[in-house]
Amino acid sequence: MDINAQKILQNTFGFSEFRGHQEDIINGAIAGNDALVLMPTGGGKSLCYQIPMLVREGVGVVISPLIALMEDQVNALTQLGIKARYLNSMLSNEEARQTEREVLDGTLKVLYIAPERLLQPRTISLLQQATISLFAIDEAHCVSQWGHDFRADYLHLNILQEQFPHVPRLALTATADTQTRQEILMRLGLQNSRVFVSGFDRPNIQYRITHRENGNQQLLRFLQNEHPNDAGIVYCLSRKKVESTAEWLQAKGFNAVPYHAGLPMETRKRHQSRFLREDGVIVVATIAFGMGIDKPDVRFVAHLDLPKSVESYYQETGRAGRDGEPSTAWMVYGLQDVIKLKNMRADSQASEEFKRIEHQRLESMLGLCEITSCRREALLHYFDDDEVKVHCGNCDNCISPAERWDATDATRKALSCIYRTGQRFGVSHLVDVLRGQDNAKVKQHGHQSVSTFGIGNDLSADQWKSVYRQLIARGHVQVDSEAFGAFKLTDKCRALLRGEETISLRKDRVELRSKKASRTSTHVSDQDKELWEALRAKRTLLAKEQGVPPYIIFGDVSLMEMMERRPATAKQLLMVTGVGQSKLEKYGEVFLSVLAEFSDSASVTSSFDNELGADKVESYLESLALLKAGMDVPMIAKQRGVKEKTIYVHLEKCIQEGELEVLDVVQLPEEDIDRIRDALFANSDEENRIKLTPVFEDLGGAFTYEVLSCVRAELLREL
Ligand SMILES: [Zn+2]
């Protein structure tokens, strides 16, 4: 590893170790190599170019389409003591000239720039006079014409290769399926560079998809039960629905604001800024909102309408939980979404090829909604991520397995009803005929005399709709947009109608209410609440003074770690994730004094002398996630490349926090646990401290120290 890179990671950014591919990517870039980096949101993508920019000589240029966010990105780097600027249309001429001078005099390390600005001859000539350390092309999927983030300017970025052949280029994106990946490599002239694909899994996001009954009420219940004060994004398909939903949430007491491309620029800016700078704001938005949003503590993403593809779904839900804390991706969808999207596709003026690909993408999305197996597995499989587990333990289908029913008979009835009525009607009429509703429309068409009239009284109207929805999703039924959404049979139906095939469908169910409901992102115990609020208040105050978002001062992860580990000295504070030299100098004293105010309360001890040592809170949560995903301790240790002992320390902490029971971790009969508990109890002093060596000896060495510590953690929690 480049020694400078390691030092910068610790001293400037306040992280103790690189994650995943970061180290390889950074080493490659420092050595001057091009690369394409696919890394999930929250995976530490920006470090991959920021560190090489600091190590290499000259100024690093970050190309990003997200003008509105550049100021915050520059602020965040400035907080870390890094000299950064941006060049875009929001600067006055005077400011732009100043920045240009800094590019030339070599004092600048990082320059953010919009692609349209970069492509101006004036900018190209400016950069040619300067020493450039690295080009980072962020949001690289914008070159893809298939994606909804397509930016024409990105197509011209191959100019970098022609004009700056000796400057390494890193293209980065948080998502790209195989096809988009090829497009990026080709259009940016990166065919010969390395491709780094990090696992796409976001274990802290809980995926839940449920059928729609009354979308707004379901959303309200979800928010009230699980995210009453949290920041989040609600996605809707239309501008009208965005506005009505935002108003409705406001009326219900939520701090919600609308965001879509039809709102005046000023309003959009104000709403985005509130989302970034205030706590607990909900943005209700079309897909126009969110790309590149750096806010780490978005606790939920809710979809009231079906996204157009799995890729969009992954990208949009990926905006939740960038800080690695538990977050929810929640969605309702129904028959109407399926019909609407199929119609939109058929109506579009696009080429047949384009429609075909869009069609496949929609099919995959519907597939994801209807599966009864693990959602995460399906999602990762879509991105060819091979690290697939068959049971993630953190999606609705894993937490509470969906039931299936043999729908062969019902399906035949549903399909023949389409056939008998001439393939000219939509769902409500078909259901009326099946259920024998003798209404005007039925009479008008003489459908009370078709053979399928009234043969479906065994199922409710909702159940029939569910059958049709799933048949459309599976491609047995096609929606004809030219015939007002009439249902038509496809070739796929034949075997079913001839009785050569059986079919089982998903049973729609009442929505899962997460068992972890009360455990929102910030699982703060009652006794810590005051300190937590005090730390947050201090952060908000500092952020307001400087006009920056609170997370730029310190993220929730840092505050949480301060609360849990109670650093008392500058040196200890430096060991907290996200605290580097610059932030220590700026805020160290202020936060240490807040911590000191709370340090005299009775039960509090600093964790800096316990075994968890310099390890990170993030790290133990990861071990917890893996355990919950069904792995045992040796497997987790192998997966994470650390000693089993370390994993036990993590899990011990989870037991201590009440996140786990001892039996989740240790596979022992209960009699053994009782024996250990007795021995521990016998060796505790008046202040409930228990040394393990005498316990180990009392038990004749029958149990390892790791096992003993886990049981001790649970005992101490109860005492
Ligand atoms: Zn799962």
Boltz pocket constraint, residues with backbone or C-beta under 6 A from the ligand:
constraints:
  - pocket:
      binder: B
      contacts: [[A, 373], [A, 374], [A, 375], [A, 376], [A, 377], [A, 390], [A, 391], [A, 392], [A, 393], [A, 394], [A, 395], [A, 396], [A, 397], [A, 398], [A, 399]]
      max_distance: 6.0
